[in-house]
Amino acid sequence: MEIGTVRERLWLLAHDDRADLQPLLNPGALAIGLMAATLVDLLLDDRIVCRGGFLKPHLQSGRRAASRELDPITAGVLHELTGETSRLSDVLRAARAELPADQHHPYVRLYQRTLAALLAAGVVTEQRRTLRATRFYLADAGGLSWNRGQLNTRLVYHDRPSDPVTDCLAALVWCLNLHTMLATPYTPGEAATILRQITEAIPRNAGPSSPLTVVPHLAACVRTAVGDLATAAF
């Protein structure tokens, strides 16, 4: 079973499925990662570009490129980017903002909204309990196995050509240090080296005119934003 977006694939990879789905990353880091994954989805679909550290819609011949219909979460982020010039680093940090329950922003609550989308798609199921927290489970463990298998295959055959979606997912796993919590064919240090190489090769593989040339910079911004979480209280 294939999962629709890079954001959904990252959400599933970032959870322990040995019992109920428990996050492997802290909420702030995962929120930043999910925003980065949403931007990757837009880059892959040629909807946005990043120039000089700023994000803006990608226009082609006077109209927006559109190879497929966007899901509501990704479309909301694109709509917000259309209305203003946004610095990449600011967009990533905005994803971890806390808003009152009655307020909404396309950058916020990506974790909860991605979970809701996976529930609606039947990828994740929930077990509601009266006196304890709701538990979430995979409806089909094969979905996560396929997702992890794609990543591990890329790690093993990192010197071969691959699809840009898997390479971008690998870049996100690396910059979030998620590989240190996943079962891979390598030690965490070895996996980090390979994932960094995959990330750095994305611009060359994509071509100089591709929006994906910004992915290594995006990964660096994610690392910085996640690192800032450790000092945010100070």
N, C-alpha and C positions, 0 to 999 in steps of 0.2 A: 504494500500500500504506500503510495507516494503522498507526501504532504505538500500543500499548495505553495506556501511562501517561505522565503529564507527565515523570516521572523518566526513562523510556526515551527520550522525545523530546529532553530536555535532554542526556542522555548522547550521543546521536547528533549533535546540533548542536555539541557541544563537542569534536568530532573532525574532523581533516583527512582527507578521503576521497580525496585526489588520488593517494595510493599506498596503503600500509597505514594503518589507522586510528591516527593519532597524536593524543594529547590536545592541545587548544589552551590549556588552563588548567593551572596547577600542581596537583599531587595534593590539597593541602590545600583550595584554593579549590573544586575540583571536588567533593570530598567534602562540603563545606558546601552547595554548590549542589544536590547530589543529595538531601541530607537535606531542604533547603527544598522541593524538588520533591515529595518523598514527603509532606510536610505539606500541600502544595497539593492533591495527590491526595485526601488525607483531608478537606480543607476542601471540595473540589468535591463529594465524595460525602456531605457533611453528617455526617461521622463524628466530627469534633472541633470545638471552638471555642477561641478565645483571648480571655481576659478578664484585663485588668490585667497583660498580659505573660506569663500562665500558660496552658499548654495542658491541656485536659481533654476526655474523651469527651463527645460531644453526645448527651444522652438525650432521647428523645421519647416521652411517655406511658408512662414506665417501662421502655422498651426502646430499644436502640440503633437509630438509623436505619440502614437497609441497603438501598440501591437496587441493588447489584450485589455479586457475590462479589469479594473483594479478592485480589490476588496475594500470594504468601507473604511477600515483602519488606515490602510495605505493611502487611499484617496483623500482622507481627512488631512493627513500630513502633507500631501502634495498641495492641497488647497491652501493650507496655511503658508507654505513656502511660496505660493504664487502671489500672495498679498504683501510680502515684505522681502527685503534682502536680509538673509540670515547667515550669520557666521556659523560654520560647522561646529566649532567647539561649544558655542552657546546652545545650539539645538540639542546636542548630546546632554549637556548639563540640565537643560530644562526638563528632560524626561524624568528626572528623579524629584521634581518639585511635588509638594503636597498641597492639594487644593481642598477646600470644603466640599462635602459630599454633593452639594447642590450646584457646584461649578464644574465646567468641562473645558478641556483644552485638548486638541488633537495629539499633543506630545505627551500627555500625562496618562497614567494608569494603563500603559500598554500591556503590563503583565495581566491585569484582570480582564482587559478586553480581548487579548489573545486567547486566554483561557476560555472566555465565553464563546469565541469563534470556534475553538476546538470542540467544545461541548456541543455547539449547534451542528457541527459537521459530523458528530458521532465518533470523533477520534478519541476523545476523553469522556469518561462517564463519571458521575458523582454519586456518592452515598451520603445522603443527608441523615444526620443523627440528632436526636432531640436535645441531649445534654452535652454533647461534645461537638468538636469542629467537624465540618463536612470533609469527607475524604474523596480523593480523586484517583481514578485508575485509568490505565489505557484500555480502550475497548478491544484493541487488537495489538498484542505485543509485537507482531510482525512489522508494524509501522515504525516503531523505534529501532527494531533490528535492522530494517532497511536503511534507516537514517544513519545509524552508527556504522553499518557496513560500508556505505558510501564514503564516509570519512576515513575509515581504516584502510579501505582499498586505495584511497588517494595517498595516504601516508606511505603505504608499501610501494606503490608505483609512482612516486612523486617525480621521477625523472621522465615520465611519459606525458603526452598531451592529455588534457582533461577538460571537462566542461566548466565554464566560468562560474556557474552556480555553486558547485562543490568547492572550487577554489576560494570563492568569497566566504563561504561558510567556514572553511578551514582558517581563513584570516581572522574571523570573529572568534573562533574557538581559541586561537593563539593569543589574541590581544586581551581576552578575558581570563587567560590562564585556566580555561575550562579543561584543557587536556590533562591537567594534573589530577583531575577527579574522574576521568573516563578510563575505561579499559581499552588500551591500544596495544599494538604489537611491540611498542618501544617503551623505554623508560621515559619519564616526564622530560628529562633533559634532551634526550634524543628526539622526542616528538616535537619539542619546542624548536629545535634547530630546523627540522624538516618543515614545520608549519611556517616558520619565518621565511624560509626559502620559497615556499609556495606563494606566500603573500607578496614577496618582493618581485616575483616573476609575473604577477598578474598584469602589470602595464605592458610588458613585452609581449605576452601572449595575446592580450586584447587588441594591441595596436595603438599607435600614437593618437589617433582621433577618437578613441573610445572613452566614454565617461568613466569606465572602470579604472583608468589610470590613477584615479584619486584614492583607490582602496588602500594602498599602503599608508597614505597620509591619514585616512579615516581610522585605520587600525591604531596609528600612533596617538591620535586624538582620544580614542577610547581608552587607551592605556593611561593617558594623562588624566582624563576625567575620573576614571576608577581610582587612580592613585590619590586624587584630591579628596576622595571620600574619607581616607584615613586621617586627614588633617582638618576636615570640615568643622569639627567640634571646636577646634582651636582658633 
